[in-house]
Amino acid sequence: VLKQMEKDMPNFELKCCLSRPKDEDNWTDDQGRVTDLIEKYIEDASDKEAYLCGSPKVIDSVVDKLRDKGMPEEHIYYDKFE
């Protein structure tokens, strides 16, 4: 569904990563933490939005990184999984 959204919506870009892929995952996309990908792909986040889900620790670190890149707080949406 998300890959189709990327095709249908020119302003939507999906980036996926695994922090610790196993050989049997056959993972070919980015590896590392989400904060590493933010650093790699986003220079200025002031005109972007983010939709996040994950553990409170992960969400907090990603929100901090996005704010550091200029993303307004009101453009960051998340669900913390307890």
C-alpha positions in Angstrom: 0.0 0.0 0.0 2.7 2.5 0.9 4.7 1.7 -2.3 1.6 2.4 -4.3 1.1 5.7 -2.4 4.6 6.7 -3.4 3.7 6.1 -7.1 0.4 7.9 -6.8 1.5 10.9 -4.8 4.5 13.0 -6.1 5.2 14.6 -2.8 5.3 11.3 -0.8 8.6 9.4 -0.4 8.9 6.2 1.5 12.2 5.3 3.2 12.5 2.0 5.0 15.4 0.7 7.1 16.2 -2.1 9.5 18.5 -1.5 12.3 19.8 -5.1 12.5 18.8 -7.1 9.4 19.6 -10.8 9.4 21.1 -12.6 6.3 17.8 -14.4 5.8 15.9 -11.1 5.6 17.6 -10.4 2.2 17.4 -6.7 3.0 18.7 -4.4 0.3 17.4 -1.1 1.6 19.0 1.2 4.2 20.4 -0.2 7.4 20.8 1.6 10.7 18.7 3.7 13.0 16.0 6.1 11.7 18.0 9.0 13.0 20.9 7.9 10.7 18.5 8.1 7.7 17.2 11.5 8.7 20.8 12.7 8.7 21.5 11.0 5.4 18.4 12.1 3.4 17.1 15.4 5.0 19.0 18.6 4.9 16.1 21.0 5.6 12.9 19.6 7.1 11.1 22.9 7.4 8.7 22.1 4.6 8.1 18.4 5.4 5.9 16.3 7.6 6.7 13.1 9.5 4.5 10.2 10.6 6.1 7.9 13.1 5.3 4.9 15.3 7.5 3.0 17.7 8.8 2.8 21.2 8.9 6.1 23.3 12.7 6.1 23.2 12.8 5.8 19.4 10.1 8.4 18.9 11.7 10.9 21.2 15.1 10.6 19.5 13.5 10.9 16.0 11.4 13.9 17.0 14.6 15.6 18.4 16.5 15.0 15.2 13.6 16.3 13.0 13.4 19.4 15.1 17.1 19.9 14.7 16.6 19.7 10.9 14.0 22.5 11.1 10.7 20.5 11.1 8.0 22.4 13.0 6.6 20.4 15.9 3.1 20.6 14.4 4.3 18.7 11.4 5.3 15.7 13.4 2.7 13.0 14.1 3.4 9.9 16.1 2.1 7.0 18.1 4.3 5.7 20.9 3.9 2.0 21.5 4.3 1.0 25.1 
